[in-house]
């Protein structure tokens, strides 16, 4: 009986030796939260290059900065942020507080910070600002800021109204188009590794609405453009 007990003891010791070779489970790495770069139009100096001339519109716009992380978060994350002024002037080129909070909902991987722009109608160089995360309710890397550029250019005529019912959908409605004029509205959703990812609305003849929708909620740039077809 004793040899059996010894064999059992040796087997148990061998098993413990194997277990000792298995490394301890490592904690998951802290997530990286990035603020994406963005651009938007502020002044429309050349509203129509084809067909009858139209006055420039002064439809207000909002610049959106996206906060994203590669994997979805299990719990809600609240960020503190600060707007750092570059060449843009607070109260003149954009409004709103210079600090605030943004929320990334549970089971998502994105959030947005909105910055209202001032339509001053003054032709000037493109202007810049930066959004930097200052805090996060969950541990993570928040060191990557986002750069914003206010572009002073565009192709949207004054009889058209720009609207954004959701973050990835933008519409253009026009009310004083020639009856036979064909046009469509487009949006640049983001920049991919191969170039810009765009979305194009349906072609409209005369008055109507053309809606462009990004296939995913990843709105980094938001360049709107109005295009006349021959």
Phi, psi and omega in degrees: 000325182299318177302323179296318179297320180294318178299319179297319180295318179295320179296318179296319180295321179296319180297319178296325177295321178295317180298326181294336180280343181283121183292150178294145180297134181266148178292146179297142180295150179294140181292155176254122180254120185247138171264119183284154174286156181206161176214156176202160179275146177238319182236131183254100188268341183226083192284334180210122178257354179228149178074194182299146178287144178232145178294159182282142176275157177236034179299126181295150179231162176234134177269131181247127173257130180263132170258127183218160176218147187301324182246153179294148178266143182281329182237156178302139179238130177250128181248145165262144180221162177223137175267122178258124186282133172259252176266348176284148183250122177301137180084342179250314180257334177208160181236183180097167180290154178275350175227157180180193179230154175224150185239130171259114184293156177299145179067026172231178176222026180211156174209168183227147171243127182253139179232109179292137179260152177261126180269087184273348177068018181257126178288120183206167179296160175300144185238156189233156170208171182222143175246126181238133175284135182251342180200162177213138181285350175233151182297136180178169179272116181241027189277350186265107181277173177243137179260133179245140179235124175268111183270133180259072183193165178167173184222043182243118183284164189289339180277003181250146181241128180266132178222157182223085183295328175221172185294334182249011179234131176227137182236151173232123178245130182239142187238355183224044178274148170302145188301331184256005183282131177258132180209162174213163180246142180225165179218142174267114187283312183193174176256121177262180181294342182253000182141199183273137177264120184241162174229142184234135177277174180292149176287134181245140174254118183078219181280154178154195183230133175241127186242129178249134182231125173290141185289349181215159179275083182212069192262084184273327190247297178077037175284113175271147176213142179254130186230125176268135177259146180293000000 
